[in-house]
Amino acid sequence: MWPDLLTILGILATVTEILGVISAVNAIMSERTAEGAIAWALSLIMFPYIALPFYWVFGRNRLPGYAEARRAADAEIEHIAHGAVQRLQDDGLVLEGGRHDRQVYERLGRMQFTHANRVQLLINGEATFDAIFAAIDAAEQYVLIQYFIVRDDRVGRALKDRLIRKAAAGVRVYFLYDAVGSYSLTRRYVRELTNAGVRVATFRAVRGRLGRFQLNFRNHRKIVVVDGRAAFVGGLNVGDEYVGRDRGLGPWRDTHIRVEGPAVPFVQLAFFEDWYWLTREIPDLNWVPARAPGGDKNVLVLASGPADDLETCGLFFVHTINAARERLWIASPYFVPDVQVVCALQLAALRGVDVRIMLPERPDHLLVYLSAFSFLAETEQAGVKIYRYQPGFMHNKTILVDDDLAAVGTANLDNRSFRLNFEVTVVVDDREFAAEVARMFERDFEQCQLARADDLHRRSFWFQVAVRVARLMSPVQ
């Protein structure tokens, strides 16, 4: 009996080692960054028993299935997008002859800046949900809902009840949520929506049963579109913590944006692509761009994800940093940049740009929190200032460049947003809106403490070890 057991264990060990080597080769051939390839390859060869399950769940960083499905739908998508752009041009709503640095955004997003938009900066949960709920209550044709996290709590039920009422009134409601982000969402919640006639889809990047085990390629977008006339994008998911009801994290600091005008169809297009991937359905949506009453803002919608030919989100951050001449302020709950972004931040500070990055003091993801400490020394040496927001958890994802450009979206300053998550960002080229964002930043900086490299050196030896280990894992976080 024992020899047979030892033989079986020996065979399993040999197979595991072989699979580790094969997976290491796969990592080397498929990883987009050298750091990620090295991290996975070493782990898979040296610790295959531990690394293999993690690699099969977390290791993939390309999404051919989604890309192929999107290409299959390209004819319809391109037809819709082309028709919307043509109407914009016919109505004089496309911003022609913009600055060269603005044209980079257009090429990255394969969309153009539109003008005659109206935008509203929504600060924190109460203002955001009040605006979203009011827009849903006023819906006449359809409502599109897409979130990374939806919870069956007071905020979640308030959303559900509104959607059920609108569906009963004949408004078409499409509800899309991420399977991993919303892992705690109850079946009862979903059943009540579907029974009321709401069309519900669960985002899984990989089809079939294996999709539930694929934790990469999350749909991190937060989108609400009403009648093709108003759209909401930003950092807030649906849950009580987003209105400050989580005692552990304290007051929740976040930002959203409301857009009305010809940019709205391009927020809608991001939803449409995801919905088609999941359902193969083409909803009847309003694609006719319309001027917002009193709207005078130039807006571009930049959707990004792992199915893109280029690393759209990472390139967006690098270009934005390089475009800054006087001021670059970034708020992000997570700071796990790659080498290119770190170098861009250092160079911006060295050329005299006021570079500030706002991070939360309180962690919600320990590994990411630890990683951020490891970047303090190299950023501080170049003149980059890192601030820690003190009152509660800061989940804000906002960028301010100089005095005329600001962005609000779903993307974090980390590798997952750069390469693995589906994100969407609203870029506003307008001095008045940039000034409003600047005032928001200034109020937040007043509640921050400047972080320094010495903050790490004053910590315990084991904390410093944990920071270094977290940094080694940063390419795969």
N, C-alpha and C positions, 0 to 999 in steps of 0.2 A: 504493500500500500504506500509506504513512505517513498520508496524509489519512484513509483509512478507519479506521486505528488510532486517530487523534486523535478522529475522530467517535465511535467506540465508547467511548473513554475519557470524552469529554464527556457522552455519554448516561448512562454509569454514574455519573459525578459528579452529574449532575442528578437521577437517580433516587435516589441516596444522600441528597442534600440534601432531597428531597421526603419520603423515608421518615423522615429525621431529624425533620422538622417534624411529620409525622403522629404519630410515636412520642412527640414532646415533648407534643403535645396529649393523647395517650392518658395519658401520665404525669401531666399536670396534672389530668385528669379522674378518674384512678383511684387515685393515691397517697393513703394515709391520713394522711400528715403533710405540712405545708407545706414542711418542710426537704427531705424526700425528693423532692417534686415539683419544687422549685427545682433541686436537685442534678441530677436526671435531665434536666430540660428544658434547662438551660444546656449540659450536656454534649452532648446530642443535637443541639442547634442549632449549637454552636460546633465540636464535634469529632465529627460523625456517623460518620466512617469508623472511629473507635475505639469510640465509645459504643454504636452500634447493636447489634453482636454481644453486648456485655455486657448491654444492656437486654433483648434477647430471651431471654437466658439467666437473668439475675438480676432483671430489672425487675418481674416480676409479683409483686404482693403480695396478691392475692385468689385464692381457690380455688373457683370456682363449681362445677366438676365434682364435687369431693369433697363439697361442701355439698349438691348435688342428690342425689348417691348416698346420703348419710347421711339426707337427708329421705325418700328412697325406702324406706329401711330403718327409718324412725322407728317404724312400727307395731310391728315386731318388737322393736326396741330399747326402745321405751317400754313395751311389754308386759313385757319382762324386767325393766327397771328398776323399773316400778311394782310388779311382783310381789315383787321383793326388798325394796323399801321397805315394802310392806304387811306382809311377814313380820317386818321389823324392828320396825314399830310394834306388831304383834300380840304380839311377844316382849318388848316394852319395851326395845328396844335403840337407839332413836333418842333423841338428846338434845333434849328439848323445852324451850322457853323460855330459850334461851341468850342471852348478852349481845348487844346490838345489833351491835357490831363483828364478832362471830362470825357473825351472820346474813348479813352481806355475803358472806362466803366461801361460805355455802350457796347464796346466789342466784347468785353468779358460777359456781359449779360445778354448779348444778342438782342438788345432792346435800345430804344432811344429815350433821351430825356423828353418829357412832355411838359408843356406849360399850361397855364390856366387851371392849376390844381389848387385846392385848399387843404391845408394840413393843420392838425391840432396835436400838440404835445400833451400826452396823458401821463401824469406823474402819480405812480402808486396805484394800488388795487381799487380803491373806492372810485376814483375818477375814471379808471379804465372800464370797470364792469358797469358803472352807471351809463357810460357812453355806449358800450356794446349792447347792453340790455335795451336801452332806449331805441337803438337802431333796429334790433330784432323785433321789438314791439311794433315798429313802424313798417316792417317789411310787407310788400304787396305781392311779390312774385316768388322769390326764393331766398334762402339763406344757406350759405356755405360755412361749415364749421370744421376747422382742422386744428388739433392740439396734440402736443407731445404727451402731456399729462392731463387726464381728467379724473377727478375724484368724486365719489358718491358721498359728498358732504354738503354743507349748507350752500356753498357757492355752486357746487356741481348740480345740486337739485334745483337751485334757482334757474340755472341755464336749461336744465332738462324740462322743467315745467313750462318755460317760455316756448321752447321748441315744440312741445306737444300741443300747446295752444295754437301756435301758428300753423302746424300741420292740420289741426282740426278745422282751421279757418280756410284751408285750401292752398296755403303757401307751401311750396316744395322745399323740403329741408334735407340737406346732405350733411352727414356727420361722419368725420374721419378722425380716428385716434390711433396713436402708436401702440402696438401690442406690448412693448417692453416698458415704455414710460408710464402707460396706464395699466400696469399689471394688476393693480389693486381694484380696478373698476369692476363693480359687481355685475353678474349676469342679469340680475333684476333690473338694474339701471338700463342696460342695453335693450333688454326685452321690452321694457315700457316704451322706449323710443320706437322700436320696430313695430310694436303693436299699434302705435299711434300713427303709423305711416311714414315715419322718418326713415330715409335711406341711410343705413349704417355700414361703414367699411372699416376694417382693422388693418393698419399698415404692417405688413411683413415684407421685408425686402427680398426674401427668398421664398419662392413658392413651395407648397407641399408641407409635409410634416416636419421636415428639417428646419423650416423657417422659424419655428418657435424656439430653436436652440441657437439661432444666429443673433447675437447681441450687437454686432456692428451694424452700420447702415441704418441708424435710427432716423425717423422723420421728426426732426426737432422744430419744425415750423409751427408757428401759432398764427393762424389766419382766420379771420371772419370777413365774409363778403355779403353784403345785403343788396339784392336787386341789381348788381353790377354797378351801383352808384356810390357806395361807401365801403371802404375796406379798413381793417384793423390789423396791425402787425406789431410785434414787440416781444418783450421778455416774459410776459405773464401767461402762465398756464391756468387751468381751472381747478382751484382748490382753496380751502380755507387759509392755508399758510400765505397765500398771495395777498390776502387782506390783513395779515398780521396776527392770525389766530394760533400760530405755532409758538408756544411759550419758550421752547428750546432755542429757536432762532431769533426770537424777538420781533420787533417791527420789520416788515419786509419792504425793502427799497427797490422799486422797479420802474420801468418806463415802457410805454406803448405809444403808438402813433395812429391817428385816424387820418385817412386820405379820402378825399372826394375829387372827382375829375377824371381826366383821360388816363391817369396812371392806374386807375382801379382795374381795368381789364387785365393788366399784366400781373397784378396780385392774383387775380382769378385764374390766370393761365397756369401759375404754379400749382394751385389746387387741382386744376383740370388734369394736368399730367399725372399727378399722384392718383387721382380718382380713376383714371383710365387704366393705369397699371393694375389696380386692385380689382376692378369690376368689368373692364372692357366696355363700359358704358360711356356714351357721350351725352351728358346732360344738355338740355335746352337752356342755354344761358344767354344773357344780354352782352353782346360784344360791341355794341355801338358806343364809342367814346363820347363823353359829354363834358362840356365846360362846367366847372363848379361855379356857382354864383359867387361873384367877387373873388374868384380864385386867381392868383397871380404867381404861384410857386412852380419852380422847375423841379420835377421829380423823376427819378429813375428807380425801377424795381429790379433788383438783382437776386435771382434765385440761383442757388448753388447746391451741388450734391456730388456724391461719389460716381455717378454715371456720366458726369461731364467729361468731355475730351481733355480739358485742362483742369487744373486744381483751382477752380474759380474763386472759392472763398479765400484760400491762402494768397492767391495773387491779388485779390481785392485788398487785403490788409497790407501787403507789401507796397502796392501802388499808392494806397492812401497815405501810408507813412512817408513814402518818398515824395509825395506831392506837397507835404506840409512845408511852409516857409517861415512861419512865425509861431504857430501854436498847433500842438497835437495833443488832445486830451481824449483818453479812452477809458471807458468804464466797462469792466467785465468781471463776472464772478469767478472766472477760472483763468489762470495765466500759466499755460504750458506751451510756449511758442517753440517753433523750430528754429534752426540756425539762421535761415534767411530773414525771419521776422526779427530775431534778436539783433542781427547785424543792421537791419534797416532802422530799428529804434536807436541803436548806438550812433549811426551816421546822422540821423536827424538831430539828435542832441548835440553832436559834435559840430554841426553846421549852424548851431545857435537856436534851434527850434525849442520852444518850451514844451518838453515832452513829459506828460504826466499820465500815469496809469493808476486807476482807482480799483482796488480789490477789497473784498470783504475781510473783516477781522475774524468773523465767526465762520468756521468751516461747515459745509454740509457734505463734502466728499473729502475724506482725510487724505487720500493719496495725492489728489490734485492740490490740496491746500499745502501739503509738505513740499511738493515740487516747486511751487512758487518761491519758496525761500531760497532755493538754489540759484535763482537768477538775480538775486539782489546785488551781489558783488559786481558782476560784469555789467549790469545796467547802471549801477551807481557810479562806477568809474568813468562812464561816458557822459554822465550828467542826466540820465533818465531818472525821474522821481517817481517812486512807488508810494502810493498812499493807501492806508488801511481804513475802511469805513467802520466807525465804531458803534453806532446805536443799535444796529440789528444786522440782518443778513442783506447784503447788497447783491441783487440779481440783475442789475441794470446792464444793458448791452447797447451802448451809445458811443458815438465818435464825433468829435468836433475838430475840424481842420481850419486853421486860420480864422477868418471872420465871415466866411461865406459858404461853408459846406458842412453839413451834419448828416449823420446816418443813425437810424434806429432800426434794430432788427432782432434776429434770434441767434446770431452767431457769436460764440465766445472766442476769446483770444487763446485758442488751444488747438491741438492737433486733431481732435475729434471733429471740431467744426471745419477745420481746414480740409480734411480728407474723407471723413467717414459719415458725417451727418448731412441730411437735407436741411438747408437753411434758406431764409429769405431776408433781405435787407432793403430798406427804403432809404434812398439817398436823396437829400434835398439840397439843391444848389440855390441858396437864398440867404441874403445877409440878415434879414429880419428874423427868420427862423433860427439861424445860427446864433444870433444874439440871445434868443430865448433859451436855447440849449446851453449857451455859455452861462447864463444866470443860474440855470439849474445846477450845472457843474459847480459853480462858485459856492452855492448853498451847501452842496454835498461836501466839498473840500473843507468847509468850516467844521465839519463833523468827522474829519479824518485825522489820523496821525501819520506823519512821514515815516516810512519804514526804511531802515538802514541795514547794511551788511552786518554791522555789529549785533543786530538783533538775533542773528543766527549764532554768532560766536558766544553770546551770553547764555545760550540754551545748553541743556545737558549734552553729554557726549552721545548718548543713545538717540536723542532727538536729531542731532547732526547726522548720525549714521542713517536714520530713517529718511532724512531729507536727501542724502546722497543716493540711497536705494530708489527712492521715488523718482529722482532725476534720471537714473539709469533706465527706469521704466517709462519715462515720458514719451518716447516715440510711439509706444503702443497704448498709451492712455486714451 
